[in-house]
Amino acid sequence: MKDIKREEVEGIEENKETANNNLEATLDEIEETDGNLKDLEEKLAEKTAEYEDVFSQFQRLQADFSNYKKRVEKEKGEIYLYANEKIASDLLNIIDNLERAIQSQTDIDEDNSLLEGINLVYKQLIDTLAKHGVEEIEALGKPFDMNLHYAVMQEETNGEANCVIDILQKGYKVNDRVLRPAMVKVSR
């Protein structure tokens, strides 16, 4: 019986020793896992910060691209609206010369076929420009506006001050942009 108890005691001691070894191994694993877990948490925090940074850059890039698209669309629209501006500006001198020709012929003879031809060409040119957004700036009798008028003279009058009393050269605008301001005489 002693041998059985001894064997049981030895078995118990072996089990105890195995259990202690297992316990130590488990504790070592827990410590390693705990260390690995902290490393993993740090790596996760780093990756999360990197992700947030990249996501933030992506959002800024997306906003920049959206703004770029809007700006390009606006510029394309303006190019279309004001594409005729240069040629219209060049044609203003021709209009001025036609007006002078009409004025000189009107002073000489009212019943002149040359005058009628010049008037037709003048009207056709004005209508064509109007079709493309070029229009005359209304100035006579209007209050002086430095954005639309270019005052070259002032004259004492009994009427309202700072009003356009004479147009020396007509002004024109294309789609609300001034091509040439009207050269005017203003009242004091």
C-alpha positions, 0 to 999 in steps of 0.5 A: 500500500505504501507503494501505491501511495508513493506512486500516487504521491509521485503522480500527484507531484508530477501532475503538480510539476506539470501544472506548474510548468503549464502555469508558467508557460501560460503566464509567459504566453499571457505576458508575451500576448500582453506585450504583443497586444500593446504592440498591436494597439500601437500599430493600429493607432499608427495605421488609424492616424495614417488612414485619417491623414490620407483620408483628409488629403483625399477630401481636400483633393476632392474639394480642390478638383470640384473647385477646379471643375467649377472654375473651368466651367465658369471660364468656358462660359465667359470665353463663349460670352466674350469671344466676340469682344475683340472683333467687336472692339475692332468694328467700333471704329468702322461704326464711328466712320459710318456715323460720320459719313451719314452725318456728313451726307445728311448735312449736304443732301437728304435725298441721296442714294449713297446716304441710303446705302450707307444707312443700310450698311450701318443698320445691318452692322449694328443689328449683327453686333446686337445679335452677338450681345454688343449694344450701345451704352445709353448716356444722353440725359443719364447720370454720369457713371464712371464705369460707363462714361468717360467725361472729357468736358464739363459745362455749366447748365441750369439742369441737374448736375453730373448728368450727361448733356452731350455724347462725343463718342458712343460707348458700347458694351458686350454682355454687360462688360464695357467694350468702350466707355462713352466719351461725354460732356457732363453738366456742373 
